[in-house]
């Protein structure tokens, strides 16, 4: 009996330790790009942020920015700095963003070929022929600072292209404010 109690206590302590060490994000492999977006925004790191999106999309966006004489990395870092100011004004210092995957629904080819509005590129087409899995997911996002916190629900689309998960380009420039 004592062994069972000690075993149960040990397991409980292990779970408590693991919970304390976790990022607070609850998702699966499909949501890994969301980790990159959050990290990129909070650390003001354009390269990390861009890595959440399909590489061919990023190449097209970079090209569009160069045509008008702008540097996408600088624009993103300026956007992140502005977002940080807004987040701090709304939530206080030491802002953290965590998420919880609520639900996911497989996307069809029809869903993937549906046109979407893109602020930067008019003629980009998602490489449907290279997508092996795709999901539309409901994500609960909690933004917490030293003064306030808020939980919202957002919808994101995740695409597995050439064996790697990305977030749909329609979420480009999403900075949580």
Protein Blocks (a to p, Z undefined) as FASTA:
>chain_A
ZZmmmmmmmmmmmmmmmmmmpgoiacdfklmmmmmmmmmmmnopaklmmmmpcfklmmmm
mmmmmmnopafklmmmmmmmmmmmmmmmmnoghiacddddfbdcdddfklmmpccddfkb
mkbccdfklpcbdcddddddddddfkbccddddddddddeehiacddfklgoiaoZZ
